Amino acid sequence: MRHDRKLPRIAAALSLSAAAGLAHANLVVNGSMDFVDSGGTALSPGLYNVGTQPNALTGWSFLNTDPSAEYWVSFQVQPSPAGGAYLGIQDLDLFAPRVNATGITQQIGGLQVGATYELTFWSMSNHDGNGFFQDWVVNFGSEQRTGLQTTPNPDNSGTWVQSTLHFTAASTTQALTFVAQYLPGSVPQILNLDGVDLEQVSAVPEPASWALLAGGLGGLVVLARRQPAPRA
């Protein structure tokens, strides 16, 4: 019947209406990993300490606040797909008392509880082509995901790969955290990060929307049942 054919169209229209309200914008501050000194001048590629440049990565905080904790800015200066500078954390397990900055974190606000968020980022390992793997462990609120594994090339360069992860918001404000993870044998690899992007990809329908959908579909079903059967 004609009314039966309208049901899927109406349901699809309501779904599109809900999706149209999504704001496709990156919620991350400085996902491009731009480093600046206290005067706003971009940091040159190289090795830095949290104690001397604690706020160089605008919008982010280093997980290890020890003044001696180390991080790299654009190690080997390999072009990133996201462009510009990138963060590097080195595996220093065999180089005590040297320690690394562990990772970075940022508070993300303006979230919709129950909505789905898509996180994308670029990662790359370089320094020593020993064939062992590294990855970023990502926490968003209480959920944890792991990005794609990377390993340096035989010539000690790296190949950028993009990870895509999905999370469901449990609060209107949550911490987004990246922790460098090194599989056994990784010393002295450097795990790099760039192009962090977090966007809402699905909304939580308002109760009124569900009521409208249920009422509209229910009415069409009743109307369809009242139509006279076609004559033979």
Secondary structure, 3 states (H helix, E strand, C coil): CHHHHHHHHHHHHHHHHHHHCCCCCCCCCCCCCCEECCCCCECCCEEEECCCCCCCECCCEECCCCCCCEEEECHHHCCCCCCCCCEEEECCCCCCCCCECCEEEEEECCCCCCCEEEEEEEEEEECCCCCCCEEEEEEECCEEEECCCECCCCCCCCCCEEEEEEEECCCCCEEEEEEEEECCCCCCCEEEEEEEEEEEEECCCCHHHHHHHHHHHHHHHHHHHHCCCCCC
